[in-house]
Amino acid sequence: MPYFGSSRGLVTVNDSLLLDNEVSIGVARSLVIPKDVRVLGTRDDNRLVSDAMALSVQSAASIATVGHRLIEKSHEVQVLRAQLAAERNLVDDYQRDIKRKG
């Protein structure tokens, strides 16, 4: 689990990104990877927080999309299982009929 620091120390579950600028700035700075330092290095703290929040929203949207796809696939699997069960019943019925006739 990643740890985020602010000017007051480590961020805890009791801290708020939305209500505390120091926490927001600390988390936003911690999200930056070395490759992005050149791009974000010239931005002020408020812009950095805004960009980090935008990234969070984009990430949440991506996760929601993946969740919806998983739900759709789960429904497809349920339909396929039902079809397979129906086909197994047909095969079993056919085999019983052959045994009776044989």
N, C-alpha and C positions, 0 to 999 in steps of 0.2 A: 504494500500500500504506500503510495507516495506521501511524503510529508511536505507541507507548505509552511513557510515562515513568513511572519510579518515583522514590523518594527517592534512589536510587543512580544515576540516569541513564536512558538509553533501554533499553528491554527488548529483549533479543536472543533468537535462537532457542535459545540455551543456557540461558536462564532457565526456571524452572518456576512455573506458576501454582499448582500444588498444593502445592509444597514451600516456597515463599517468600512469606510474607505481604506483604512490601513490594511485590513484583512484582504479586501479586493485587490489592492496593489500587490501585496505579498503573493497571493495566489497567481495573479496574472504574470508576475515576474517569474514565478516557478514553472509556469507552463511553457515558457519560451525555451526552445532548444537552441544549441549553439549556431546552427545553420541560419536561424531566424534573427540572430542578434543584429546582423547588419541592417536588416529591414526595420526592425523595431527599435533599434538603438537610438534613433533620432526622435522618437515619439515621447511625448510627456506622459506622466502617470495616468491622467484621465483618459487619454487616447488608448493607452495600453490596456486599461481596464475595459474600455468599450470593445476593443478588439477581442479580448479574452471572453467577454460575455457573448459576443457574436459567435465566437468559436463554440462556446458551450451550447448555444441555441442550435447551431448547425449540427453539432454532435448529437444532441437530443433528437433532432428531426431524423437524422440518419438511423439512430437506434430504433425510433418508432417505426420507420419504414421497414427495417429488418424484422421487427416484431410482427408487423402486419403480414409480411411475406411468410414468416414461420407459421402464423395462424392459418394462412391460406394453404400452405403445404400440409399442415396437420389435417385440415378438412379433406384435402385430396387423398391423403393416406387412409382416412376413415372410409371414404367412398370406395376406394380400391379394396379395402379389407371386406367391406360388405359385398362387393361384387365377387371377390374370391370365395367368400363363404357360400354365396348362392351357387357358384359354379361347382364347388365341392359337393354341395347337396345334389346337384344334377348328376354328377359323376357317380356318387354313391347310389342314387336311385337307378341309374343305368346298370351298374354292376349288380345290384339286387335283382333287377329284371332278368339279366343274363343268367344268373345262378338259378332262378326259378324255372327258366325255360330249358336250362341245360341238364 
